[in-house]
Amino acid sequence: MQAILPLRGKILNIERRDEAAMYKNEEIQNLILGLGLGVKGEDFKKEALRYHKIIILTDADVDGAHIRTLLLTFFFRYQRALFDEGCIYVGVPPLYKVERGKQAHYCYDEAELKQLQRSFPPNASYNIQRFKGLGEMMPLQLWETTLDPETRLLKQLVVEDAAEANVVFSSLMGARVSHSTLSFQVDGRKELIKKSASMINLDQLDI
């Protein structure tokens, strides 16, 4: 059984707000209730979860990446055991649809697109559609590429070093600093992103 919980834009950044604000936020409340997460701090019970695969699905752009980071921050701070139990996944939508004759191919990055193009005969005629967001897909396309358990592409997220992850989330999503040190902080966050990319494993699963 699977269900879709739509979110209205970006959720509250809990790294910059207290718990009272978090519990008052409608989107976060919907997440807690919809997933059956229980109260923060209590012993984690996997059997209490309504769904054992929590799949984050956002557009493949900067805004989508920001929303995904906000959600990961919430899960990491609210119920870190979700990572340890292997419950957190990211759904990977295709970036391109290539139509040649009656055949349709989906490509998930530029490399796949170029590889597909090289497989076509010289002077072959085909059409390339670039997806700017999930809302641009027709319902059948969205099902076949992103929602169908038999064909979708998922990546599992596992936090290997909780202590280091704690520092990274605080630095990336924490409260803003004064104007005089803002430039330094932004540069620091960029550097953390580069250095800490290997901290969270994205293990591609069989589709």
C-alpha positions as CSV (number, residue, x, y, z in Angstrom):
1,M,0.0,0.0,0.0
2,Q,1.2,3.5,-0.8
3,A,-0.1,7.0,-0.4
4,I,0.9,10.5,-1.5
5,L,1.1,13.3,1.0
6,P,1.2,16.6,-1.0
7,L,3.1,19.5,0.6
8,R,2.4,23.1,-0.1
9,G,5.8,24.5,-1.1
10,K,8.6,24.6,1.4
11,I,8.1,23.3,4.9
12,L,9.3,25.1,8.1
13,N,13.0,25.0,8.6
14,I,13.1,23.5,12.0
15,E,16.8,24.2,12.5
16,R,15.9,27.9,12.9
17,R,12.7,27.5,15.0
18,D,11.9,26.2,18.4
19,E,9.8,23.1,19.0
20,A,6.7,25.1,19.8
21,A,6.8,26.6,16.3
22,M,7.4,23.2,14.8
23,Y,4.3,21.6,16.4
24,K,2.2,24.5,15.3
25,N,3.2,24.2,11.6
26,E,0.4,22.5,9.6
27,E,2.7,20.9,7.1
28,I,4.8,19.3,9.7
29,Q,1.8,18.2,11.7
30,N,0.5,16.5,8.6
31,L,3.8,14.7,8.2
32,I,3.8,13.5,11.8
33,L,0.2,12.3,11.7
34,G,0.3,10.9,8.2
35,L,3.4,8.8,8.9
36,G,2.5,7.8,12.5
37,L,5.8,9.1,13.8
38,G,4.6,9.8,17.4
39,V,6.0,12.4,19.7
40,K,9.6,13.6,19.4
41,G,12.0,12.0,21.8
42,E,10.0,8.9,22.6
43,D,11.4,5.5,21.7
44,F,11.2,4.8,18.0
45,K,8.8,2.0,17.1
46,K,9.1,1.0,13.5
47,E,5.9,-1.1,13.7
48,A,4.0,2.1,14.5
49,L,4.9,3.6,11.2
50,R,2.0,3.6,8.7
51,Y,4.5,3.4,5.8
52,H,8.0,1.8,6.0
53,K,9.3,3.6,2.9
54,I,9.2,7.3,3.2
55,I,10.0,8.6,-0.3
56,I,10.8,12.2,-0.8
57,L,9.8,13.3,-4.3
58,T,10.6,16.8,-5.5
59,D,11.3,18.6,-8.8
60,A,14.8,18.2,-10.2
61,D,15.8,21.8,-9.7
62,V,17.2,24.2,-7.1
63,D,13.8,24.7,-5.4
64,G,13.2,20.9,-5.3
65,A,16.7,20.4,-3.8
66,H,15.9,23.0,-1.1
67,I,12.6,21.3,-0.2
68,R,14.3,18.0,-0.1
69,T,16.9,19.4,2.3
70,L,14.3,20.9,4.6
71,L,12.5,17.5,4.8
72,L,15.7,15.7,5.5
73,T,16.5,18.2,8.2
74,F,13.1,17.5,9.8
75,F,13.5,13.7,9.7
76,F,17.1,13.9,11.0
77,R,16.2,16.1,13.9
78,Y,12.8,14.7,14.7
79,Q,13.3,11.0,14.3
80,R,16.9,10.1,13.4
81,A,16.1,6.4,13.7
82,L,14.3,6.6,10.4
83,F,17.7,6.7,8.7
84,D,19.1,3.9,10.8
85,E,16.1,1.7,10.0
86,G,16.5,2.4,6.3
87,C,13.1,4.1,5.9
88,I,14.2,7.3,4.1
89,Y,14.3,7.3,0.3
90,V,14.5,9.8,-2.5
91,G,12.5,9.3,-5.7
92,V,14.4,10.1,-8.8
93,P,12.3,11.6,-11.6
94,P,13.6,11.6,-15.2
95,L,14.9,14.8,-16.7
96,Y,14.2,14.0,-20.3
97,K,11.7,12.1,-22.5
98,V,13.0,11.1,-25.9
99,E,10.4,10.1,-28.5
100,R,11.5,8.4,-31.7
101,G,8.8,7.0,-33.8
102,K,6.4,5.1,-31.5
103,Q,9.1,4.5,-28.9
104,A,9.6,6.6,-25.8
105,H,12.8,6.6,-23.7
106,Y,13.3,8.3,-20.3
107,C,16.7,9.7,-19.3
108,Y,17.7,10.7,-15.8
109,D,20.7,12.9,-16.6
110,E,22.7,14.4,-19.4
111,A,25.0,11.4,-19.6
112,E,22.0,9.0,-20.3
113,L,20.6,11.4,-22.9
114,K,23.9,11.6,-24.7
115,Q,24.4,7.8,-24.6
116,L,20.9,7.4,-26.0
117,Q,21.5,9.9,-28.8
118,R,24.7,8.1,-29.8
119,S,22.7,4.9,-30.1
120,F,20.5,6.3,-32.8
121,P,21.4,6.1,-36.5
122,P,22.9,9.2,-38.1
123,N,20.4,11.8,-39.1
124,A,17.7,10.0,-37.0
125,S,14.6,12.1,-36.3
126,Y,13.5,12.3,-32.6
127,N,12.0,14.7,-30.1
128,I,13.4,15.6,-26.7
129,Q,11.2,16.9,-23.9
130,R,12.9,18.4,-20.9
131,F,10.8,18.1,-17.7
132,K,11.0,21.3,-15.6
133,G,8.9,19.7,-12.8
134,L,6.7,16.8,-11.8
135,G,3.6,19.0,-12.6
136,E,4.6,19.0,-16.3
137,M,4.2,15.3,-16.6
138,M,1.0,13.7,-17.7
139,P,-0.6,11.4,-15.1
140,L,0.5,8.2,-16.9
141,Q,4.1,9.5,-17.4
142,L,4.3,10.3,-13.7
143,W,3.0,6.9,-12.7
144,E,5.4,5.0,-15.1
145,T,8.5,6.9,-14.2
146,T,8.2,8.0,-10.6
147,L,5.3,6.3,-8.8
148,D,5.0,2.7,-10.1
149,P,6.9,0.4,-7.6
150,E,7.8,-1.8,-10.6
151,T,9.5,0.8,-12.6
152,R,10.4,3.8,-10.4
153,L,14.0,4.6,-9.4
154,L,14.7,5.0,-5.7
155,K,17.8,5.9,-3.7
156,Q,18.1,5.0,-0.1
157,L,19.6,7.5,2.3
158,V,21.7,6.3,5.2
159,V,23.5,8.5,7.7
160,E,26.8,6.9,8.5
161,D,28.2,9.4,11.0
162,A,25.5,11.0,13.1
163,A,27.9,13.3,14.9
164,E,29.2,14.7,11.7
165,A,25.7,14.9,10.2
166,N,24.7,16.9,13.3
167,V,27.4,19.5,12.5
168,V,26.5,19.6,8.8
169,F,22.7,20.1,9.4
170,S,23.5,22.9,11.9
171,S,25.8,24.6,9.6
172,L,23.7,24.3,6.4
173,M,20.3,24.9,7.9
174,G,21.0,26.8,11.1
175,A,20.2,30.4,12.0
176,R,21.5,33.2,9.9
177,V,24.5,35.2,11.1
178,S,25.1,38.9,11.2
179,H,25.6,40.8,8.0
180,S,29.3,41.3,8.7
181,T,29.9,37.6,8.7
182,L,27.2,36.5,6.2
183,S,29.7,36.1,3.3
184,F,32.0,33.9,5.4
185,Q,29.0,31.8,6.5
186,V,27.8,31.3,2.9
187,D,31.3,30.2,1.8
188,G,31.5,27.9,4.8
189,R,28.2,26.2,3.9
190,K,29.4,25.7,0.3
191,E,32.6,24.1,1.5
192,L,30.6,21.8,3.9
193,I,28.4,20.7,1.0
194,K,31.5,19.7,-1.0
195,K,33.3,18.0,1.9
196,S,30.3,16.2,3.4
197,A,28.8,14.8,0.2
198,S,30.1,11.4,1.0
199,M,28.6,11.4,4.5
200,I,25.2,10.4,3.2
201,N,25.2,7.3,1.0
202,L,22.8,7.2,-1.9
203,D,22.6,3.5,-2.7
204,Q,20.6,2.9,-5.9
205,L,18.1,0.2,-5.5
206,D,16.9,-2.3,-8.2
207,I,13.9,-1.0,-10.0
